[in-house]
Amino acid sequence: MPGIDGFNCSLKLRSLLGIQCPPIFMMTALDDRDSIYRSFDVGITDYLVKPIN
């Protein structure tokens, strides 16, 4: 996404919508452990690594 990554987008959505925020799923090519842990720290509901078969 131009201008913002999925991590920051999730943080903004969670801060704007609070508990009414829908589940957030992240689909990315980042498969390192730090990215996966960071995604859950910022409120991502589930993390999917591409490619998906």
N, C-alpha and C positions, 0 to 999 in steps of 0.2 A: 504494500500500500504506500503510495507516495506521501511523504511527510510524517508518517507515524508507523511504528511497528505494532505487531499484534500484542506485545506485552503492554505497551503504553495505552493502546486502545482498550484493552481489558480493564486496566486501572481506571481510565476515564469513565467507562460504562458503569463499573461497579460504584464509583463515587457519585455519579449522577443519579443512578436508579436504585441504589441500595439493595434492600432485600427483594425488591420487585424485579430485579434484573434477571432476564432469562438465562438458561445455561449457555455458556460460551465454549465452543469447540475450536481448537486451533489445529489447522492442517499446515504442515511445514516440512521442509527438507532438513531442518535442524534436528539431528538425532543424538546430540551429545547430552550427557547427564545434567550438566549445568542448565541448559535450556529447558529441559523437562522439569527440573525442580523449580526453576524461576517461573515457569508458566503456572504451576500450582500455587506458588507464593503470591502471584498477582491476581488470582481468582479464576483462572481457566478451569472449566469443568472437566474437560478431557482433551487429550493431546494425541493427534494422529500424525504419523510420519509418512511422507510421500516416498515412493509411489505406493498406492494402495491397490492391491489386486482383488 
